[in-house]
Amino acid sequence: MRTKVVAGPNGSQTIELTAEENTQRDAEEAEWTAGAAVRAASAEISNLEGQITPRRVRDSLLTVGGKSWLQAKEDAIAIERLKLGA
């Protein structure tokens, strides 16, 4: 049973949602759940991109290990973008 609080002239009251409000709430919850994978992939892309600092880019130009590290990050970002369908 879902309820909502409504302010009235005698103070606030807790009332049950109507069938239409319940249907709308079900749709909102389904949309939120369906978007979980997109939110997770977007957060991971942001995390990975945040690790690519100017110093890391400079290291990738100067060392083989740095180049490998940067390529691994770029590959991981590409995988996450595929999850977004981009």
WOLIN-V588529 format. One line per field, one symbol per residue. phi: phi as a letter, one per 20 degrees, with the letter a starting at -180 (. if undefined). psi: psi as a letter, one per 20 degrees, with the letter a starting at -180 (. if undefined). burial: 1 if it has 9 or more other ideal C-beta (glycine too) atoms within 8 Angstrom, else 0. Layout:
phi=???
psi=???
burial=???
//
This chain:
phi=.ecbdcecfdoecdcfffgffffffgffffffffeffffffffffffffffeegffffffedcffffffffffffffffffffeme
psi=pqrqpppahkaqqpqqqrgghggggggghgggghighggggghhgggghhinrhghgghhhhqghhgggghgghghggghhhhij.
burial=00000000000000001000110010000000000001001101100100010001111100000110111010011001101100
//
